[in-house]
Amino acid sequence: MPESVAVIGAGLVGCLAAVALAKRNYDVTLFDYRHDPRLASTSDRNLRSINLAISARGITALQFVDRAMSERVLREIIPMRGRMIHDTLGHQEPQNYGLFGECINSIDRAVLNNSLLDELEAYPNIKLQFGHKLARIAFGARHQTCEFTTTSAAGPQSDARARFDFDFVVGCDGAYSTTRSQMQRVIRMDYAQEYIDCCYIELYIPPAKDVNPAYGGKFSISPNHLHIWPRHNYMLIALANADGSFTSTFFGPWSLVESLDSTSKIEAFFVENFPDAVDLIGLDEAVYAFENHPKGALMCVECKPYHVAGKAIILGDAAHSMVPFYGQGMNCGFEDVRVLMQILDQNHGNRARAFDEYTAQRHKDLVSIIELAKNNYKEMSHKVTSKWFLLRKKLDTILGRTLKDRWLPLYTMVSFRADIPYHKAIEVEKRQKRILVYLQAVVILATSVGGYGVFKALRKALRRLQ
Ligand SMILES: Cc1cc2nc3c(=O)[nH]c(=O)nc-3n(C[C@H](O)[C@H](O)[C@H](O)COP(=O)(O)OP(=O)(O)OC[C@H]3O[C@@H](n4cnc5c(N)ncnc54)[C@H](O)[C@@H]3O)c2cc1C
């Protein structure tokens, strides 16, 4: 008789975990308190449609679970080969991400989630239960009893309760995880939660009005870049959607957002800081979005351990909510699924041992990426405009291209190398940074002593090396 598992949360990570477990012959029930998002009207879906950057770790995990599925669900991705920096005069400056043209990819969150849900339908051993909100777990020696409040898609909120027994529970129920809080009742879980002083608001850039041959007809700016309007302690970003539009997000301190408390102040703020973005979004639309769209908070969650004996485990944002500035939250959550499945396979399904090993192995990587994500806000909103940062990045790139695997820029390790654990990436970066600081000083000294001639010669030599 196959063992039964409750996967809590039919978001991105929960869906992937359900497929991976079903492939290992578990009897899977996937619960979500939402109703089936595939049945929502288009206007409901568009209320909040953050698009995401998926990169090597996410793609590798999808391929690990099912290569053909990965191709199907990633059909609509749009490759982004670098950042496009917009200054206040409307000039654009590209900065490549990879050493050899590697790309991260833009994908619509709802499209990805719905495609994953469609994939689940092919498995007779996966049962989908929408309208079920986990309320409580009673952990037992033989069964884990999960209690849900249920709502029907048609009617108003009901208070009905439902109870089911499972051999174990996989919690993929996001940053405010109930699975996690239920686990905290029975184990000594270290736990830290931190809100960062940053609010995000989603805006929308429509497809190009006139056919724009420069960008395949329908995009008004390059679809193959992640656009950033960096303004030091706040910024605007934009990622392309398959229909020619862009999802744009404003990030800034709460005090700034709260100080923009009238239409005229918001208008002046946008016109002064993001003039070319205003041309793309439309001033009225930008103001409307700022005044009416939800204002999101960003928080980090760290905890340890991630499991209760062989009875429950948490993956994705439930275990490690992070700020979105490295584009790694979902990628890391997908990687959790791959790492856990590999450990389960190595332990021939011995869950108690596998869960212990997962926490021991994964923790250092999860705290590393949470830290990297926090630090990257400064890089995106501020450093990308600093000439010292750009010089160091140039040296980093030249060394990476010349020395190949013996020199790997941090961004490459995090976004393009799923074989390098996050904590290793930090170790390597620390070592390389010391050398870079030294090299940067040599370059600065050479150019100031040797004057402009040396500077030109150096620039020429660096260009030739690329
Ligand atoms: C502005 C922004 C931009 C981002 N950009 C990127 C990016 O570019 N790249 C990237 O990799 N990541 C990005 N992320 C992070 C990414 O969105 C998350 O890491 C990812 O959604 C986590 O997936 P998850 O399945 O763990 O959790 P969620 O997506 O939060 O899904 C949790 C699911 O659990 C359900 N649920 C919750 N509680 C219960 C309950 N009690 N009972 C039943 N069901 C429940 C919810 O309805 C939901 O469906 C971004 C995040 C934000 C906020």
The ligand as an SDF file (V2000), in Angstrom:
LIG
                    3D

 53 58  0  0  0  0  0  0  0  0999 V2000
    7.5700   41.2700   -5.9550 C   0  0  0  0  0  0  0  0  0  0  0  0
    8.1190   39.8720   -5.9860 C   0  0  0  0  0  0  0  0  0  0  0  0
    8.9120   39.4790   -7.0390 C   0  0  0  0  0  0  0  0  0  0  0  0
    9.4600   38.1980   -7.0710 C   0  0  0  0  0  0  0  0  0  0  0  0
   10.2850   37.8470   -8.1010 N   0  0  0  0  0  0  0  0  0  0  0  0
   10.8500   36.6170   -8.1210 C   0  0  0  0  0  0  0  0  0  0  0  0
   11.6840   36.2310   -9.2200 C   0  0  0  0  0  0  0  0  0  0  0  0
   11.9170   36.9900  -10.1550 O   0  0  0  0  0  0  0  0  0  0  0  0
   12.2440   34.9740   -9.1950 N   0  0  0  0  0  0  0  0  0  0  0  0
   12.0150   34.0960   -8.1610 C   0  0  0  0  0  0  0  0  0  0  0  0
   12.5770   32.9870   -8.1980 O   0  0  0  0  0  0  0  0  0  0  0  0
   11.2200   34.4390   -7.1290 N   0  0  0  0  0  0  0  0  0  0  0  0
   10.6290   35.6580   -7.0810 C   0  0  0  0  0  0  0  0  0  0  0  0
    9.7980   36.0040   -6.0480 N   0  0  0  0  0  0  0  0  0  0  0  0
    9.5890   35.0350   -4.9580 C   0  0  0  0  0  0  0  0  0  0  0  0
    8.5110   34.0160   -5.3260 C   0  0  0  0  0  0  0  0  0  0  0  0
    7.3180   34.6840   -5.6430 O   0  0  0  0  0  0  0  0  0  0  0  0
    8.2940   33.0640   -4.1660 C   0  0  0  0  0  0  0  0  0  0  0  0
    9.5230   32.6000   -3.6840 O   0  0  0  0  0  0  0  0  0  0  0  0
    7.4410   31.8850   -4.5920 C   0  0  0  0  0  0  0  0  0  0  0  0
    6.1600   32.3140   -4.9710 O   0  0  0  0  0  0  0  0  0  0  0  0
    7.3280   30.8790   -3.4440 C   0  0  0  0  0  0  0  0  0  0  0  0
    6.5050   29.8350   -3.8320 O   0  0  0  0  0  0  0  0  0  0  0  0
    5.7840   28.9330   -2.7350 P   0  0  0  0  0  0  0  0  0  0  0  0
    5.0170   27.9270   -3.5080 O   0  0  0  0  0  0  0  0  0  0  0  0
    6.7770   28.4900   -1.7310 O   0  0  0  0  0  0  0  0  0  0  0  0
    4.8030   29.9160   -1.9540 O   0  0  0  0  0  0  0  0  0  0  0  0
    3.5500   30.7160   -2.5070 P   0  0  0  0  0  0  0  0  0  0  0  0
    3.7400   31.1200   -3.9160 O   0  0  0  0  0  0  0  0  0  0  0  0
    3.2830   31.7770   -1.4970 O   0  0  0  0  0  0  0  0  0  0  0  0
    2.3590   29.6500   -2.4770 O   0  0  0  0  0  0  0  0  0  0  0  0
    1.8100   29.2300   -1.2690 C   0  0  0  0  0  0  0  0  0  0  0  0
    0.4580   28.5740   -1.5380 C   0  0  0  0  0  0  0  0  0  0  0  0
   -0.0510   28.0730   -0.3040 O   0  0  0  0  0  0  0  0  0  0  0  0
   -1.4150   28.4100   -0.1660 C   0  0  0  0  0  0  0  0  0  0  0  0
   -1.6920   28.4640    1.2820 N   0  0  0  0  0  0  0  0  0  0  0  0
   -1.2070   29.3500    2.1830 C   0  0  0  0  0  0  0  0  0  0  0  0
   -1.6540   29.0610    3.4150 N   0  0  0  0  0  0  0  0  0  0  0  0
   -2.4340   27.9560    3.2990 C   0  0  0  0  0  0  0  0  0  0  0  0
   -3.2030   27.1810    4.2240 C   0  0  0  0  0  0  0  0  0  0  0  0
   -3.2420   27.4740    5.5270 N   0  0  0  0  0  0  0  0  0  0  0  0
   -3.8960   26.1190    3.7450 N   0  0  0  0  0  0  0  0  0  0  0  0
   -3.8800   25.8020    2.4280 C   0  0  0  0  0  0  0  0  0  0  0  0
   -3.1880   26.5070    1.5100 N   0  0  0  0  0  0  0  0  0  0  0  0
   -2.4740   27.5710    1.9410 C   0  0  0  0  0  0  0  0  0  0  0  0
   -1.5440   29.7430   -0.8940 C   0  0  0  0  0  0  0  0  0  0  0  0
   -2.8690   29.9640   -1.3320 O   0  0  0  0  0  0  0  0  0  0  0  0
   -0.5790   29.5510   -2.0610 C   0  0  0  0  0  0  0  0  0  0  0  0
   -1.2180   28.9950   -3.1860 O   0  0  0  0  0  0  0  0  0  0  0  0
    9.2140   37.2820   -6.0090 C   0  0  0  0  0  0  0  0  0  0  0  0
    8.3940   37.6710   -4.9440 C   0  0  0  0  0  0  0  0  0  0  0  0
    7.8460   38.9470   -4.9310 C   0  0  0  0  0  0  0  0  0  0  0  0
    6.9890   39.3570   -3.7720 C   0  0  0  0  0  0  0  0  0  0  0  0
  1  2  1  0
  2  3  1  0
  2 52  2  0
  3  4  2  0
  4  5  1  0
  4 50  1  0
  5  6  2  0
  6  7  1  0
  6 13  1  0
  7  8  2  0
  7  9  1  0
  9 10  1  0
 10 11  2  0
 10 12  1  0
 12 13  2  0
 13 14  1  0
 14 15  1  0
 14 50  1  0
 15 16  1  0
 16 17  1  0
 16 18  1  0
 18 19  1  0
 18 20  1  0
 20 21  1  0
 20 22  1  0
 22 23  1  0
 23 24  1  0
 24 25  2  0
 24 26  1  0
 24 27  1  0
 27 28  1  0
 28 29  2  0
 28 30  1  0
 28 31  1  0
 31 32  1  0
 32 33  1  0
 33 34  1  0
 33 48  1  0
 34 35  1  0
 35 36  1  0
 35 46  1  0
 36 37  1  0
 36 45  1  0
 37 38  2  0
 38 39  1  0
 39 40  1  0
 39 45  2  0
 40 41  1  0
 40 42  2  0
 42 43  1  0
 43 44  2  0
 44 45  1  0
 46 47  1  0
 46 48  1  0
 48 49  1  0
 50 51  2  0
 51 52  1  0
 52 53  1  0
M  END
$$$$
